[in-house]
């Protein structure tokens, strides 16, 4: 990873323009969102290289010519469209905004979950608490209120969370089950998506899923509906609690996917030390995470670093997407060592396989 290790090589004019764009970034986002959600970009795309004029778009979409022109002219500055006489034509950036499912998922997550709460980011930085969460409710963390979020916000949250993990799961199943797995504990299993895939993949595995009561209810419903209740156990535990108690057992595998990024470094160390108590010398701890320093492309590192701000402003106020070295250091402090380290899984995940130190 060479990006972020050297200063920019752009001209002073280009650097000033980049800074200038930052001052209008919220406007660029909202205009782009409107162009997408109002169907304007889709209509422009359908007209190909010929393009379409604002009057025709306004009539087709039952919008004012004023509104359509206003949005499209800013769209020119965002390189979403370009001008061909009086017609607007879809540009390359607009094409990706319109067609790329990851970008659209991110747009919905920022708009529906993060946008209003980000106004309180400076207070969250100062207090170490998710001050932006108050736009939705009076919870200590967003995880306690997930089931009570407004429908659109809840849908966008789960779509964002699952988009990346869903792409990784098929890659890691053969790795986790390379050796026989009878007992697997899924810590922070959320709605049970990983547990379901494990139960379908291996007829011999029994899953114990650990999470907050709201998520446990959803997981029980989903897994029961698929007929796997006989090989599934749920266990309610708040990993943020001062006295975390986990179910004892002789586990072959302990699994955590996109979970540790929900906690501060001190909390992660506490969780890991509790997990070590569950592990025998043969137990394998698998951690699936997105690390910004392990990405093949700067676009991914950019996305992951920006996602950290969601954790600060809305999720819990004190966690983030970590640098891999920071997490591995905590693993060592918890008397664990990494014996498998695999990058490039799914959309950019890393799988860490860990064991207890002898």
C-alpha positions in Angstrom: 0.0 0.0 0.0 1.8 3.1 -1.2 -1.1 5.6 -1.1 -1.1 7.9 1.9 2.7 7.5 2.4 3.7 10.4 0.1 2.5 14.0 -0.4 0.3 14.9 -3.3 2.0 15.5 -6.6 -0.8 17.7 -8.0 -0.4 21.5 -8.7 -1.3 24.2 -6.2 -4.3 25.1 -8.4 -5.5 21.5 -8.3 -5.0 21.2 -4.6 -7.0 24.5 -4.0 -9.8 23.2 -6.2 -9.9 19.9 -4.2 -10.2 22.0 -1.0 -12.8 24.2 -2.6 -14.9 21.1 -3.5 -14.8 20.0 0.1 -16.4 23.2 1.1 -19.4 22.3 -1.1 -19.3 18.6 -0.5 -22.7 18.3 1.3 -24.3 20.1 -1.7 -22.6 17.8 -4.2 -23.9 14.8 -2.2 -27.5 16.0 -1.9 -27.7 17.0 -5.6 -26.3 13.7 -6.7 -28.8 11.9 -4.5 -31.7 13.9 -5.9 -30.6 13.2 -9.5 -30.5 9.5 -8.7 -33.7 9.2 -6.7 -35.8 11.4 -8.8 -35.0 9.3 -11.9 -33.2 12.1 -13.7 -30.0 10.3 -14.3 -31.9 7.2 -15.5 -33.8 9.3 -18.0 -30.6 10.9 -19.2 -29.0 7.5 -19.6 -31.9 6.2 -21.7 -31.2 8.8 -24.3 -27.6 7.7 -24.9 -25.2 10.0 -26.7 -28.0 12.2 -28.0 -29.0 13.3 -24.5 -32.1 15.1 -23.5 -33.1 18.7 -22.7 -34.4 19.9 -19.3 -37.9 20.6 -20.6 -38.5 17.1 -21.8 -37.1 15.7 -18.5 -39.3 17.9 -16.5 -42.4 16.9 -18.3 -41.6 13.2 -18.2 -40.9 13.2 -14.5 -43.6 15.7 -13.5 -41.0 18.1 -12.1 -40.4 21.8 -12.7 -38.0 22.9 -15.4 -36.4 25.1 -12.8 -35.7 22.1 -10.5 -34.4 19.9 -13.2 -32.1 22.6 -14.7 -30.8 23.4 -11.2 -29.9 19.9 -10.3 -28.4 19.1 -13.7 -26.2 22.2 -13.8 -24.7 21.2 -10.5 -24.5 17.7 -12.0 -22.2 19.2 -14.7 -19.8 20.4 -12.0 -19.9 16.9 -10.4 -19.2 15.3 -13.8 -22.3 13.3 -13.6 -23.5 14.7 -17.0 -22.0 16.8 -19.7 -23.7 19.4 -22.1 -24.2 18.8 -25.8 -25.9 22.0 -27.0 -29.1 22.1 -25.0 -29.0 18.4 -24.2 -27.6 16.7 -21.1 -25.7 13.5 -21.7 -24.6 10.9 -19.0 -20.9 11.2 -18.1 -18.7 8.5 -16.7 -19.1 9.4 -13.1 -22.9 9.5 -13.5 -22.8 6.1 -15.1 -21.1 4.5 -12.0 -23.5 6.3 -9.7 -26.4 4.9 -11.7 -25.2 1.4 -12.2 -22.8 0.4 -9.4 -24.7 -1.4 -6.6 -22.0 -0.7 -4.0 -22.1 3.0 -4.7 -25.9 3.1 -4.5 -25.8 1.1 -1.2 -23.3 3.6 0.2 -25.4 6.5 -1.0 -28.5 5.2 0.8 -26.6 4.4 4.0 -25.2 8.0 4.2 -28.5 9.6 3.3 -30.8 7.5 5.5 -28.6 6.7 8.4 -25.7 9.1 8.7 -26.4 12.5 7.1 -28.3 14.3 9.9 -26.3 12.8 12.7 -23.0 13.8 11.1 -23.9 17.4 12.0 -22.9 16.4 15.6 -19.6 14.9 14.7 -17.5 17.6 16.5 -19.4 16.9 19.7 -18.9 13.2 19.3 -15.2 13.7 18.9 -15.1 15.8 22.1 -17.3 13.5 24.2 -16.5 10.1 22.9 -20.2 9.4 22.6 -22.4 9.0 19.5 -23.9 12.4 19.8 -25.5 12.1 16.3 -27.6 9.1 17.4 -30.1 11.4 19.1 -31.7 12.1 15.7 -33.1 8.6 16.0 -33.5 7.9 19.7 -32.1 8.0 23.2 -29.9 4.9 23.1 -26.3 4.5 24.2 -25.4 2.8 20.9 -27.1 2.3 17.6 -27.1 -1.5 18.1 -29.6 -1.2 21.0 -32.0 0.7 18.7 -31.6 -1.1 15.4 -35.0 -2.7 15.5 -36.6 0.7 16.3 -35.0 2.8 13.5 -37.3 4.3 10.9 -38.0 1.7 8.2 -35.9 3.4 5.5 -33.0 3.9 7.9 -33.2 0.3 9.1 -33.3 -1.1 5.6 -30.3 1.0 4.5 -28.3 0.1 7.6 -28.8 -3.7 7.0 -28.2 -3.4 3.3 -24.9 -1.6 3.9 -23.9 -4.1 6.7 -24.8 -7.1 4.6 -23.5 -5.9 1.3 -19.8 -6.4 2.2 -20.2 -9.5 4.5 -22.4 -11.3 2.0 -19.8 -11.1 -0.6 -17.1 -12.5 1.7 -19.1 -15.5 3.2 -18.9 -17.8 0.2 -15.1 -17.3 0.1 -14.5 -18.2 3.7 -16.8 -21.1 4.2 -14.4 -23.6 2.7 -11.6 -22.2 4.8 -13.5 -22.4 8.1 -14.7 -25.9 7.3 -11.5 -27.2 5.9 -11.3 -29.4 9.0 -14.4 -30.9 10.7 -16.4 -28.4 12.8 -18.9 -29.7 15.2 -19.4 -26.7 17.5 -19.1 -23.1 16.2 -19.9 -20.0 18.3 -20.8 -16.8 16.3 -20.2 -13.8 18.4 -22.1 -10.7 17.2 -24.0 -12.8 14.8 -26.6 -10.1 14.1 -29.6 -11.5 12.1 -28.0 -14.9 11.6 -26.9 -14.6 8.0 -23.5 -16.3 8.6 -25.0 -18.9 10.9 -27.5 -19.8 8.2 -24.8 -20.3 5.6 -22.8 -22.5 8.0 -25.8 -24.6 8.8 -26.6 -25.1 5.1 -22.9 -25.7 4.3 -22.3 -28.4 6.9 -24.9 -30.9 8.1 -22.7 -31.7 11.2 -22.2 -28.2 12.7 -24.1 -26.8 15.7 -24.1 -23.0 15.9 -24.3 -20.9 19.1 -25.1 -17.3 18.2 -24.4 -14.5 20.7 -25.8 -11.0 20.4 -28.1 -8.4 21.9 -31.7 -9.5 22.5 -33.1 -7.5 19.6 -30.8 -9.2 17.1 -31.3 -12.6 18.7 -35.1 -12.4 18.1 -34.5 -11.8 14.4 -31.9 -14.6 14.1 -34.2 -17.0 15.9 -37.0 -16.2 13.4 -34.9 -16.6 10.3 -33.1 -19.8 11.4 -36.3 -21.4 12.7 -38.0 -20.6 9.4 -35.3 -22.5 7.5 -35.7 -25.6 9.7 -32.3 -25.5 11.5 -33.5 -25.0 15.1 -32.3 -28.4 16.1 -28.7 -27.3 15.4 -28.9 -23.8 16.6 -28.7 -22.1 20.0 -29.0 -18.4 20.8 -27.4 -16.7 23.8 -28.1 -13.1 24.8 -25.0 -11.1 25.9 -24.0 -7.5 25.8 -20.4 -7.4 24.9 -20.2 -3.9 26.2 -21.3 -4.9 29.7 -18.9 -4.7 32.6 -19.3 -8.4 33.4 -19.5 -10.3 30.2 -20.3 -14.0 30.6 -20.2 -16.3 27.6 -21.5 -19.8 27.3 -18.9 -22.5 28.2 -18.3 -25.2 25.7 -15.6 -27.1 23.8 -15.8 -25.1 20.6 -14.0 -26.0 17.4 -14.4 -22.5 15.9 -15.2 -19.1 17.3 -16.3 -16.6 14.7 -16.5 -12.8 14.5 -17.4 -11.0 11.4 -17.3 -7.2 11.2 -17.7 -7.2 14.9 -14.6 -5.9 16.6 -14.8 -2.6 14.7 -17.9 -1.9 16.8 -15.7 -1.4 19.9 -12.8 0.7 21.2 -9.3 -0.8 21.6 -9.7 -1.3 25.3 -13.1 -3.0 24.8 -11.7 -5.2 22.1 -8.9 -6.3 24.4 -11.5 -7.2 27.1 -13.6 -9.1 24.6 -10.6 -11.0 23.3 -9.5 -12.0 26.8 -13.0 -13.3 27.5 -12.9 -15.3 24.3 -9.6 -16.8 25.2 -11.2 -18.4 28.2 -13.5 -20.3 25.9 -10.6 -21.6 23.8 -8.7 -24.9 24.0 -5.4 -25.3 22.3 -7.3 -26.7 19.3 -10.0 -24.0 19.1 -9.6 -21.7 16.1 -10.7 -18.0 16.4 -11.6 -16.5 13.0 -11.9 -12.7 12.6 -13.3 -11.3 9.4 -12.7 -7.6 9.1 -12.1 -4.7 6.6 -8.8 -3.0 7.2 -8.1 0.2 5.3 -4.3 -0.6 5.1 -5.0 -4.0 3.4 -6.8 -2.7 0.3 -5.6 -3.1 -3.2 -7.1 0.2 -4.4 -7.2 3.6 -2.8 -11.0 3.8 -3.4 -11.6 1.0 -0.9 -9.3 2.6 1.7 -11.1 5.9 1.2 -14.5 4.2 1.7 -13.3 2.3 4.9 -11.8 5.4 6.5 -15.0 7.4 5.9 -17.1 4.6 7.4 -15.1 5.1 10.6 -16.9 8.4 11.0 -20.3 6.6 11.2 -19.0 4.7 14.2 -17.9 8.0 15.9 -21.0 10.1 15.2 -23.8 7.5 15.4 -22.8 3.9 16.3 -21.0 4.2 19.7 -18.6 7.2 19.7 -15.4 5.3 20.3 -14.8 2.6 17.6 -13.6 2.7 14.0 -12.4 0.6 11.1 -8.9 -0.3 12.2 -5.4 -0.6 10.8 -4.6 -4.2 10.7 -1.4 -3.7 12.9 -3.5 -2.2 15.6 -5.8 -5.2 15.8 -3.0 -7.7 15.6 -1.3 -5.9 18.5 -4.4 -6.4 20.6 -4.5 -10.1 19.7 -1.0 -10.5 20.9 -1.9 -8.7 24.2 -4.7 -11.2 24.7 -2.3 -14.1 24.4 -3.3 -15.0 20.8 -1.3 -15.5 17.7 -2.2 -15.3 14.0 -1.6 -18.5 12.1 -3.7 -17.6 9.0 -3.8 -14.2 7.4 -5.7 -14.0 4.1 -6.4 -10.7 2.2 -8.6 -10.0 -0.8 -11.7 -11.8 0.4 -15.1 -10.6 -1.0 -15.0 -6.8 -1.5 -11.7 -6.4 0.4 -12.0 -8.4 3.7 -9.1 -9.9 5.6 -9.6 -13.2 7.4 -7.4 -13.7 10.5 -7.2 -17.2 11.9 -6.0 -17.2 15.5 -5.0 -19.6 18.2 -4.1 -19.4 21.9 -0.4 -19.0 22.6 1.1 -22.1 24.1 
